[in-house]
């Protein structure tokens, strides 16, 4: 998730992503990138199953979600 850098972008809040089976993790880290003054917050990730596993990720590292900037609360649950 990322907010663009166009004029007038506002904050993004209350995003829920759940029950996802990732089939290909790609070659770069997943991201949550807001903008200064327009953060992405209130993100809840639930039951994100990465390749080679059968259970949901419990850490951002397990979900390959390491490119983070200008963000607020972010939770991950199996």
C-alpha positions as CSV (number, residue, x, y, z in Angstrom):
1,X,0.0,0.0,0.0
2,X,1.2,3.4,-0.7
3,X,-0.2,6.9,-1.1
4,X,0.7,8.7,-4.2
5,X,2.6,12.0,-4.2
6,X,-0.1,14.1,-5.9
7,X,-1.3,17.3,-4.4
8,X,-4.2,16.8,-1.9
9,X,-3.6,13.2,-0.8
10,X,-5.0,12.6,2.6
11,X,-4.3,10.1,5.3
12,X,-5.5,6.5,4.8
13,X,-7.0,4.8,7.9
14,X,-8.7,1.6,8.9
15,X,-7.4,-0.9,6.3
16,X,-8.1,-4.6,6.8
17,X,-6.5,-7.4,4.7
18,X,-7.3,-10.9,5.6
19,X,-7.3,-14.5,4.4
20,X,-4.6,-14.2,1.8
21,X,-2.5,-17.0,0.4
22,X,0.6,-15.5,-1.2
23,X,1.6,-17.7,-4.1
24,X,4.8,-15.7,-5.1
25,X,6.5,-13.4,-2.7
26,X,8.3,-11.6,-5.5
27,X,11.8,-10.2,-5.4
28,X,11.3,-7.0,-3.4
29,X,9.8,-6.4,0.1
30,X,6.1,-5.6,0.5
31,X,5.4,-2.0,1.5
32,X,3.3,0.4,3.4
33,X,4.4,3.8,2.4
34,X,2.4,6.9,3.3
35,X,3.5,10.5,2.8
36,X,4.6,13.1,5.4
37,X,1.3,14.5,6.7
38,X,-0.7,11.7,5.1
39,X,0.2,8.5,6.9
40,X,-1.3,5.1,6.4
41,X,-2.5,3.9,9.8
42,X,-4.9,1.4,11.4
43,X,-3.7,-1.4,9.1
44,X,-4.8,-4.9,10.3
45,X,-3.4,-8.0,8.5
46,X,-4.9,-11.3,9.4
47,X,-4.1,-14.9,8.2
48,X,-1.5,-14.0,5.5
49,X,0.0,-17.3,4.4
50,X,3.3,-17.0,2.7
51,X,4.8,-19.6,0.2
52,X,6.1,-22.7,1.8
53,X,4.0,-22.3,5.0
54,X,0.6,-23.5,6.1
55,X,-0.1,-21.0,8.8
56,X,-0.5,-17.3,8.9
57,X,2.5,-15.0,9.4
58,X,2.9,-13.6,12.9
59,X,5.6,-11.0,12.2
60,X,6.1,-8.3,9.5
61,X,9.3,-10.1,8.6
62,X,7.5,-13.4,7.9
63,X,5.1,-11.5,5.6
64,X,8.1,-9.9,3.9
65,X,6.6,-6.5,4.8
66,X,9.7,-4.5,5.6
67,X,9.5,-1.4,3.4
68,X,7.7,0.9,5.8
69,X,7.5,4.7,6.0
70,X,5.0,7.3,7.2
71,X,2.7,4.8,8.8
72,X,0.8,4.4,12.0
73,X,-0.5,1.4,13.8
74,X,0.0,-1.9,11.9
75,X,-1.0,-5.3,13.4
76,X,-0.5,-8.8,12.1
77,X,-2.2,-11.9,13.5
78,X,-2.1,-15.5,12.4
